[in-house]
């Protein structure tokens, strides 16, 4: 049999041994990165929602302005002269 170091020893199914401390650290790091990403996603969702509201309001204001500007030149001239 080939001599193998304990930390590099290969089991009979071809899998390497796992250091539980390193595995726990890796899992906690992944949990932290997942929480961080979910916070970032939540913030981005709030920003997108506020941007959507702002764009809707701007769209309504632009529509209102366009409806006001559908006057003819004659209507504008009469309005100017009546001042």
C-alpha distances in whole Angstrom, upper triangle without the diagonal:
4,6,9,13,14,17,15,12,12,13,13,16,15,18,17,18,22,24,27,29,29,29,32,34,33,35,38,38,38,41,43,43,44,47,48,48,50,52,53,53,56,58,58,59,62,63,63,65,67,67,68,71,72,72,74,77,77,77,80,82,82,83,86,87,87,89,92,92,93,96,99,100,104,102,101,104,106,104,104,108,108,107
4,6,10,12,15,12,10,11,13,13,16,15,16,15,17,20,22,25,27,26,27,30,31,31,33,36,36,36,39,41,41,42,45,46,46,48,50,50,51,54,55,55,57,60,60,60,63,65,65,66,69,70,70,72,75,75,75,78,80,80,81,84,85,85,87,89,89,91,94,96,98,101,100,98,102,104,101,102,105,106,104
4,7,9,12,10,9,11,13,14,17,16,17,15,15,19,20,23,25,24,25,28,29,29,31,34,34,35,37,39,39,41,43,44,44,47,49,49,50,53,54,54,56,59,59,60,62,64,64,65,68,69,69,71,74,74,75,78,79,79,81,83,84,84,87,89,89,90,94,96,98,101,100,98,101,103,101,101,105,105,104
4,6,8,7,5,8,11,13,15,13,14,12,12,15,16,20,21,21,22,25,26,25,28,30,30,31,34,35,35,37,39,40,41,43,45,45,46,49,50,51,52,55,56,56,58,61,61,62,65,66,66,68,70,71,71,74,76,76,77,80,81,81,83,85,85,87,90,93,94,97,96,94,98,100,97,97,101,101,100
4,6,5,6,9,12,15,17,15,14,11,11,13,14,17,18,18,19,22,23,23,25,28,28,29,31,33,33,35,37,38,39,41,43,43,45,47,48,49,51,53,54,54,57,59,59,60,63,64,64,66,69,69,70,72,74,74,76,78,79,79,82,84,84,86,89,91,93,96,95,93,96,98,96,96,100,100,98
4,5,5,9,10,14,16,14,13,10,8,11,11,14,16,16,17,20,21,21,23,25,26,27,29,31,31,33,35,36,37,39,41,42,43,45,47,47,49,51,52,53,55,57,58,59,61,62,63,65,67,68,68,71,73,73,74,77,78,78,81,83,83,85,88,90,92,95,94,92,95,97,94,95,99,99,97
4,6,9,11,15,16,14,12,8,7,8,8,12,13,12,14,17,17,18,20,22,22,23,26,27,28,30,32,33,34,36,38,38,39,42,43,44,45,48,49,49,52,54,54,55,58,59,59,61,64,64,65,68,69,69,71,73,74,75,77,79,79,81,84,87,88,92,90,88,92,94,91,91,95,95,93
4,6,10,13,14,11,10,7,7,9,10,14,16,14,15,19,19,19,21,24,24,24,27,29,29,30,33,34,34,36,38,39,40,42,44,44,46,48,49,49,52,54,54,55,58,59,59,61,64,64,65,67,69,69,71,73,74,74,77,79,79,81,84,86,88,91,90,88,91,93,91,91,95,95,93
4,6,10,11,10,9,6,7,10,12,15,17,17,17,20,21,21,23,26,26,26,29,31,31,32,35,36,36,38,40,41,42,44,46,46,48,50,51,52,54,56,56,57,60,61,61,63,66,66,67,69,71,71,73,75,76,76,79,81,81,83,86,88,90,93,92,90,94,95,93,93,97,97,96
4,7,8,6,6,5,7,10,13,16,19,18,17,21,22,21,23,26,26,26,29,31,31,32,34,36,36,38,40,41,41,43,46,46,47,50,51,51,53,55,55,56,59,60,60,62,65,65,66,68,70,70,71,74,75,75,77,80,80,81,85,87,89,92,90,89,93,94,92,92,96,96,95
4,5,5,6,6,7,11,14,16,19,19,18,21,23,22,23,26,27,27,29,31,32,32,35,36,36,38,41,41,41,44,46,46,47,50,51,51,53,56,56,56,59,61,61,62,65,66,66,68,71,71,72,74,76,76,78,80,81,82,85,88,90,93,91,90,93,95,93,93,97,97,96
4,6,7,10,11,14,17,19,23,22,21,24,26,25,26,29,30,29,31,34,34,34,37,39,39,40,43,44,43,46,48,48,49,52,53,53,55,57,58,58,61,63,62,64,67,67,67,70,72,72,73,76,77,77,79,82,82,83,87,89,91,94,92,91,95,96,94,95,99,99,97
4,6,9,11,14,17,19,22,21,20,23,25,23,24,27,28,27,29,32,32,32,35,36,36,37,40,41,40,43,45,45,46,49,50,50,52,54,55,55,58,59,59,60,63,64,64,67,69,69,70,72,74,74,76,78,79,79,83,85,87,91,89,88,91,93,91,92,95,95,94
4,7,10,13,16,18,21,20,19,22,24,22,23,27,27,26,28,31,30,31,34,35,35,36,39,40,39,42,44,44,45,48,49,49,51,53,53,54,57,58,58,60,62,63,63,66,68,68,69,71,73,72,75,77,77,78,82,84,86,89,88,87,90,92,89,90,94,94,93
4,7,9,13,15,18,16,15,18,20,18,19,23,23,22,25,27,27,27,30,32,31,33,36,36,36,39,41,41,42,45,46,46,48,51,51,51,54,56,55,57,60,60,61,63,65,65,66,69,70,70,72,75,75,76,80,82,84,87,86,84,88,90,87,88,92,92,90
4,6,10,12,15,14,13,16,18,16,18,21,21,21,24,26,26,27,30,31,31,33,35,36,36,38,41,41,42,45,46,46,48,50,50,51,54,55,55,57,60,60,61,63,65,65,67,69,70,70,73,75,75,77,80,82,84,87,86,84,88,90,87,88,92,92,90
4,7,9,12,11,11,14,16,15,17,20,20,20,23,25,25,26,29,30,31,32,35,35,36,38,40,41,42,44,46,46,48,50,51,52,54,56,56,58,60,61,61,64,66,66,67,70,71,71,73,76,76,77,81,83,85,88,87,85,89,90,88,88,92,92,91
4,6,9,8,7,10,12,12,13,16,17,17,19,21,22,23,25,27,27,29,31,32,33,35,37,37,39,41,42,43,45,47,48,49,51,53,53,55,57,58,59,61,63,63,64,67,68,69,71,73,73,75,78,81,83,86,84,82,86,88,85,85,89,89,87
4,6,5,6,9,10,11,12,14,15,17,18,20,21,22,24,26,27,29,30,32,33,35,36,37,39,41,42,43,45,47,48,49,51,52,53,55,57,58,59,61,63,63,65,67,68,69,71,73,74,75,79,81,83,86,84,83,86,88,85,85,89,89,87
4,5,5,6,9,10,10,12,14,15,16,18,20,21,22,24,25,27,28,30,31,33,35,36,37,39,40,41,43,45,46,47,49,51,52,53,55,56,57,60,61,62,63,66,67,68,70,72,72,74,77,80,82,85,83,81,85,86,83,84,88,87,86
4,5,5,6,9,10,11,12,14,15,17,18,20,21,23,24,26,27,29,30,32,33,35,36,38,39,40,42,44,45,46,48,50,51,52,54,55,57,59,60,61,63,65,66,67,69,71,71,73,76,79,81,84,82,80,84,85,82,83,86,86,84
4,5,5,6,9,10,10,12,14,15,16,18,20,21,22,24,26,27,28,30,32,33,34,36,37,38,40,42,43,44,47,48,49,51,53,53,54,57,58,59,61,63,64,65,67,69,69,71,74,77,79,82,80,78,81,83,80,81,84,84,82
4,5,5,6,9,10,10,12,14,15,16,18,20,21,22,24,26,27,28,30,31,33,35,36,37,39,41,42,43,45,46,47,49,51,52,53,55,57,57,59,61,62,63,65,67,68,69,73,75,77,80,78,77,80,82,79,79,83,83,81
4,5,5,6,9,10,10,12,14,15,16,18,20,21,23,24,25,27,29,30,31,33,35,36,37,39,40,42,44,45,46,48,50,51,52,54,56,56,58,60,61,62,64,66,67,69,72,75,76,79,77,76,79,81,78,78,82,82,80
4,5,5,6,9,10,11,12,14,15,16,18,20,21,23,24,26,27,28,30,32,33,34,36,38,39,40,42,44,45,46,48,49,50,53,54,55,57,59,60,61,63,65,65,67,70,73,75,78,76,74,77,79,76,76,80,80,78
4,6,5,6,9,10,11,12,14,15,16,18,20,21,22,24,26,27,28,30,31,32,34,36,37,38,41,42,43,45,47,47,48,51,52,53,54,57,58,59,61,63,63,65,68,71,73,76,74,72,75,77,74,75,78,78,76
4,5,5,6,9,10,10,12,14,15,16,18,20,21,22,24,25,27,29,30,31,33,35,36,37,39,41,41,43,45,46,47,49,51,52,53,55,57,57,59,61,62,64,67,70,72,75,73,71,75,76,73,74,78,77,75
4,5,5,6,9,10,11,12,14,15,17,18,20,21,23,24,26,27,29,30,32,33,35,36,38,39,40,42,44,45,46,48,50,51,52,54,55,56,58,60,61,63,66,69,71,74,72,70,73,75,72,72,76,76,74
4,5,5,6,9,10,10,12,14,15,16,18,20,21,22,24,26,27,28,30,32,33,34,36,38,39,40,42,43,44,47,48,49,51,53,54,55,57,58,59,61,64,67,69,72,70,68,71,73,70,70,74,74,72
4,5,5,6,9,10,10,12,14,15,16,18,20,21,22,24,26,26,28,30,31,32,35,36,37,38,41,41,42,45,46,47,48,51,52,53,55,57,57,59,62,65,67,70,68,66,70,71,68,69,73,72,71
4,5,5,6,9,10,11,12,14,15,16,18,20,21,23,24,25,27,29,30,31,33,35,36,37,39,41,42,44,45,46,48,50,51,52,54,56,57,58,62,65,66,69,67,66,69,70,67,68,72,71,70
4,5,5,6,9,10,11,12,14,15,17,18,20,21,23,24,26,27,29,30,32,33,34,36,38,39,40,42,44,45,47,48,50,51,53,54,55,57,60,63,65,68,66,64,67,69,66,66,70,70,68
4,5,5,6,9,10,10,12,14,15,16,18,20,21,22,24,26,27,28,30,31,32,34,36,37,38,41,42,43,44,46,47,48,51,52,53,55,58,61,62,66,63,62,65,67,64,64,68,68,66
4,5,5,6,9,10,10,12,14,15,16,18,20,21,22,24,25,27,29,30,31,33,35,36,37,39,41,41,43,45,46,47,49,51,52,53,57,60,61,64,62,61,64,66,63,63,67,67,65
4,5,5,6,9,10,10,12,14,15,17,18,20,21,23,24,26,27,29,30,32,33,35,36,38,39,40,42,44,45,46,48,50,51,53,56,59,61,64,61,60,63,65,62,62,66,65,64
4,5,5,6,9,10,11,12,14,16,17,18,20,21,23,24,26,27,29,30,32,33,34,37,38,39,41,42,43,45,47,48,49,51,54,57,59,62,60,58,61,63,60,60,64,64,62
4,5,5,6,9,10,10,12,14,15,16,18,20,21,22,24,26,26,28,30,31,32,35,36,37,38,40,42,42,45,46,47,49,52,55,57,60,58,56,59,61,58,59,62,62,60
4,5,5,6,9,10,10,12,14,15,16,18,20,21,23,24,25,27,29,30,31,33,35,36,37,39,40,41,43,45,46,48,51,54,56,59,57,55,59,60,57,58,62,61,59
4,5,5,6,9,10,11,12,14,15,17,18,20,21,23,24,26,27,29,30,32,33,35,36,38,39,41,42,44,45,47,50,53,55,58,55,54,57,58,55,56,60,59,57
4,5,5,6,9,10,11,12,14,16,16,18,20,21,22,24,26,27,28,30,32,32,34,36,37,38,41,42,43,45,48,51,53,55,53,52,55,56,54,54,58,57,56
4,5,5,6,9,10,10,12,14,15,16,18,20,21,22,24,25,26,29,30,31,33,35,36,37,39,41,42,43,47,49,51,54,52,50,54,55,52,53,57,57,55
4,5,5,6,9,10,11,13,14,15,17,19,20,21,23,24,26,27,29,30,32,33,35,36,38,40,41,43,46,49,51,53,51,50,53,54,51,52,56,55,54
4,5,5,6,9,10,11,12,14,16,17,18,20,21,23,24,26,27,29,30,32,33,35,36,38,39,41,44,47,49,52,49,48,51,52,49,50,54,53,51
4,5,5,6,9,10,10,12,14,15,16,18,20,21,22,24,26,26,28,30,31,32,34,36,37,39,42,45,47,50,47,46,49,51,48,48,52,52,50
4,5,5,6,9,10,10,12,14,15,16,18,20,21,23,24,26,27,29,30,31,33,35,36,38,41,44,46,49,46,45,49,50,47,48,51,51,49
4,5,5,6,9,10,11,12,14,15,17,18,20,21,23,24,26,27,29,30,32,34,35,37,40,43,45,47,45,44,47,48,45,46,50,49,47
4,5,5,6,9,10,11,12,14,15,16,18,20,21,22,24,26,27,28,30,32,33,35,38,41,43,45,43,41,45,46,43,44,47,47,45
4,5,5,6,9,10,10,12,14,15,16,18,20,21,22,24,26,26,28,30,31,33,36,39,41,44,42,40,44,45,42,43,47,46,45
4,5,5,6,9,10,11,13,14,15,17,19,20,21,23,25,26,27,29,30,32,35,38,41,43,41,39,43,44,41,42,46,45,44
4,5,5,6,9,10,11,12,14,16,17,18,20,21,23,24,26,27,29,31,34,37,39,41,39,37,41,42,39,40,43,43,41
4,5,5,6,9,10,10,12,14,15,16,18,20,21,22,24,26,27,29,32,35,37,39,37,35,39,40,37,38,42,41,40
4,5,5,6,9,10,10,12,14,15,16,18,20,21,23,25,26,27,31,34,36,38,36,35,38,39,37,38,41,41,40
4,5,5,6,9,10,11,12,14,15,17,19,20,21,23,25,26,29,33,35,37,35,33,37,38,35,36,40,39,38
4,5,5,6,9,10,11,12,14,15,17,18,20,21,23,25,28,31,33,35,33,31,35,36,33,34,37,37,35
4,5,5,6,9,10,10,12,14,15,16,18,20,21,23,26,29,31,33,31,30,33,35,32,33,37,36,35
4,5,5,6,9,10,11,12,14,15,17,19,20,22,25,28,30,33,30,29,33,34,31,32,36,35,34
4,5,5,6,9,10,11,12,14,16,17,19,21,23,27,29,31,28,27,31,32,29,30,33,33,31
4,5,5,6,9,10,10,12,14,15,16,19,22,25,26,29,27,25,29,30,27,28,32,31,30
4,5,5,6,9,10,10,12,14,15,17,20,23,25,28,26,25,28,29,27,28,32,31,31
4,5,5,6,9,10,11,13,14,16,19,22,25,27,24,23,27,28,25,27,30,29,29
4,5,5,6,9,10,11,12,15,17,21,23,25,22,21,25,25,22,24,27,27,26
4,5,5,6,9,10,11,13,16,19,21,23,21,20,23,25,22,23,27,27,26
4,5,5,6,9,10,11,14,17,20,22,20,19,23,24,22,23,27,26,26
4,5,5,6,9,10,13,17,19,21,18,17,21,22,19,21,24,23,23
4,5,5,6,9,11,15,16,19,16,15,19,20,17,18,22,22,21
4,5,5,7,10,13,15,17,15,15,18,20,18,19,23,23,23
4,5,6,8,12,15,16,14,14,18,18,16,19,22,21,22
4,6,7,11,13,14,12,11,15,15,13,15,18,18,18
4,5,8,10,13,11,9,13,15,13,14,18,18,18
4,7,10,12,10,10,14,15,14,16,19,19,20
4,7,8,6,7,10,11,10,13,15,15,17
4,5,5,6,9,10,11,12,14,16,17
4,5,5,6,9,10,10,12,14,16
4,5,5,6,8,10,10,12,15
4,5,5,6,9,10,11,13
4,6,5,6,9,10,11
4,5,5,6,9,10
4,5,5,6,9
4,6,5,7
4,5,6
4,5
4
